Amino acid sequence: MHSRTVFFVSDGTGITAETFGNAILAQFEFKPRHVRLPFIDTVDKAHQVVRQINHTGEVEGKKPIVFTTLVDMEVLKVIQDGCKGMLLDMFGTFVHPLEEELGIKSHHRVGRFSDVSRSKEYNDRIEAINFSLAHDDGQSNRDLAGADVILVGVSRSGKTPTSLYLAMQFGLKAANYPLIPEDFERKQLPPALVPYQKKIFGLTISPERLAEIRSERRPNSKYASLLNCRAEVAEAEAMMRRSGIRWLSTTTKSIEEIATTILQEVRPERLMY
């Protein structure tokens, strides 16, 4: 049962408000109910938000917590004047002091994704996502020279979600290749990857955790057996050491932590934020 409702109010997608708010809420041991209210870009919508927030407070008997990233001052004023929750205006907290310090006005753009049709960075991000999907699980060897990073590791070690996160969050073209028994027999990396060894980063995982993950997909199979998982992980790690490939264990790490470590090690020239 949740102990408090938290609202994330934005005139854009609400992703910034929710990401920032969740980072703060993670410091506290409680489980709030999350309500995202995106595209609040008119005074009428703002009044509806105020009624929803205040009604929630009356029903629950506790002040809702409200994170906002509203650029339109008229819309924000409706929330500030009418909301009976605890209001945390993130843009007001950070943008206005920066305007004073820098001596310039912010452009007050609504949302990170405004006017995406003219954004080269956005189009490059879409291209990176398409590249990562096309090069998932060794599906294609085409244009590997264009990859920013190539992830290798045994099946189910976290390559696909990490590749997509790098593409979606940073606009990086990330390919990934599974290391399979044929590679272990040859004691060599897949031949298609050899010319691009400097771009390769390895992912490994504890055999016990790997067996758990594989068992969810193919229970009672040799593929998921602990014995087989131990053998594959040992062979993969030995191959990475022989090849001089940088690698890390994903066993206890989040996708964000894995991606951050890769960025620190590979340091691709092209990064988007």
N, C-alpha and C positions, 0 to 999 in steps of 0.2 A: 504494500500500500504506500503510495507516494505521500510525502509529508508537506509538500509545498508545490505550487504550480509556478513554472518559469515561462515567461513569454519572450519571444525574440521577434522584435518588430522592425521591419525594414521597408524602404521604398524600392529596394531591389529584390534579390533572391532570398536574402536573409542568411546566406551562408556565412558571411563575415561575422554577423552578430552571434550566430549559433556557435561558430568555431571559437570565437573569443570568449563568449560566455561560458561555454563548456570547459574551456581551459581554466577559468577561474573557479567554477563550481567543483571541478575535480579535486580541489584542495579541501573539500568538506565531505564528511561522511554522512551523506543523506541522498535519497533517491527522489528527485523532483519529477513532476510531470512536465514534459516539454511541449510547448505549443509554439510553432513557427507561424508568424503572420507576415508573409511577404507581399510586396507590391502595394504597400500602403502609401499611395502617392497623391491622395486628394484629402481635403478636409472632411468630406463625408465619410470616407473610409476610416479616418482617424477617430471620428466620433463613435463609429461602430466598435473600433478597437477599445476605446475607453469604456464603453458599456460592457463589453465582454470581460475585460480585466476586472472592472469593479464588481460585476456580478459574481465572478469566480471568487473574489475576496470575501464577499458576503456569504456565499455558500460554504466555503471552507473555513471561514473564521480566522484566516491568516492573510496577511498582505502578500499578493503575488509579487514575484521578482520580475522586473521588466528590463531587458537589455534592448537598446535601440541603436540603430545606425541610420537615422533619418537625416537627409540633407536639406529638404525643404523646411525652412524655418516656420512657415505658417502651419504646416502639418505637425511639426514637432511641438509647437506651442499648444495645440489642442491636447496632445498627450500630456504635456507638462502641467497644464492647468487642470485637466479633468481626472487624470489617473490617480487612483488611491493606493497604487502599489508602490514598491520600492523601485524607483526609476534610475537606471544606470545608462546615461547617454554617452556612448563611447566616442562618437565623433566630437561632441562638445568637450569631452575630457581631454582629447588629444589634438584635434585639428586646430581649435582656436589658439591654444598656447603655441603651437608650431607656427601659425600665421604671424603671431607677434614676434617670435624668435627669428623667423626667416625674413620678416618684413615684406611678405607677399601674401596675397589672398589665395586660398585653395580654389580649384576650379569648380568645386561643389558638384562634381559629377555623380549622378545617381547610379550606384552599383558598379561592380567591377567589370560587368559584361555589357556596358552601354555601347551602342553603335558598333557591334561586333563585325558587321559586314565590311567595315573599313579598317579593321584591325589586323595588321599583318601577324602580330603575336598570336591572336586567336586562331587565324587560319593555319599558322605553323603548328599550333597545339593540336588542331584537328588532324593535320597531316601526320603528326607524331603518333596519335592514337591509332590511326589507320595502319601506320607502319608496324606498330607493336602487335596489333591484331593479326596482320599478315605474316609476321615472323614469330608467332606464338608456337611454342613446342616444336621448333625446328621445321615448321611447315614450308618455309621458303629460304633459299640461299641467295635470292636476288638482292642486289644492292646492299649487301652487308657492309660495304665500304661506307655507306651513308649512316650506319648505326652509330649512336653516341656511346652505347654500352651494350655488351652481349652477356647475358646471364647464363651460367651453366650450373647444373646440379642434377641430382637424381630426381625422378618423378615425384611430385608432391612436396617439394622442398620450399615452395613459395615463389617460384620464378614468375609465373603468370601474373598474380596480383601485384607483385613488385614492379614488373614491366609496365603494367597499365597505370599504376600510381605515378611512376616516373614520367610517363607520357602525359597524363591528365594534369598533374600538379606542376610539372616543370617543363613540359613541352619537349622532352627528350625522346629520341627514337631509340627504343629499347627492344632488342631481339632476345629470345631465350631458347636454349637448346637443352633437351634432356640428355643426361649421360646414361647410356644403356649397356647391357651386357656385351654387345659387340665391341663397344669402345673399350671396355675393361679387358676383353680378350686381346685386343690389339695393343693395349697399354698406351693408347694415344688419344688425343682429342679428336673429335670429328674432323675429317680433312678440310671441310669447308671453312672451319674456324681458324685454322692455323695461321693464315695471313693476317688475321686481325687480333692476335694474341694480346696486344696492349690494351684492347678495348674490353677484354673478358674479365668478368668478376664472378667468383664462385659462391654458391649458396650450399650449405650443408645443414644437417639436422640430426638430432639424436635418433638412433635406431628405434628406441621405444616410442618416441613421439611419432615418428614416421609410420610405424606399424599401426598406431591408433588411427591416424589419418587415412591410411590406405584401407584399413578394415571397414571404415565407414562407406567406402566406395565399393570394395570387393572383398567382403568378409570370407574368412576361411579359405583364402587363396594363397598360393605360393608367393604371389606378388606382395601380399600383405603380411606374410609370416615374419616374425621377429628375426629368425635366422637369415632369411633372405635380405631383410632390411639392413641387418648388421653387415652382411657381405657387401652390399651395394654402397653403403655409406663409407666403409673402409676403403673400397676400391676408388671411389670418387675422390676422397680426401687425398689418397696416395697419388692419384693422377694430377690433382691440383698442385701438390707439393713438387712433383717432378717437373711440371710445366712452369713453375714459378708464378702461378696465378694467385692473386689476392682473393681471400674468401672469408666468410663468417658463418657462424651457426645461427639459424633462424629460430631455434627451438623456443626461446623465451622472449623473442623480440617482436615488436609490432612492425607492420609494414612501414610506418613512418620512420622508425628507428633503422630499419634495414636500408631504406632509401637514403637516409641522411648519411649513413656510413659509406654507402656506395658513392655518393656525391663527393664526400671528403677524399676518398681514395682515387676515384677515376678523374675527378675534376674536369668534366667536359667543358669546352669553350662556350657552348651555347646553353644558357640557362634562362628560363622565364620564371617570373614571380608575379 
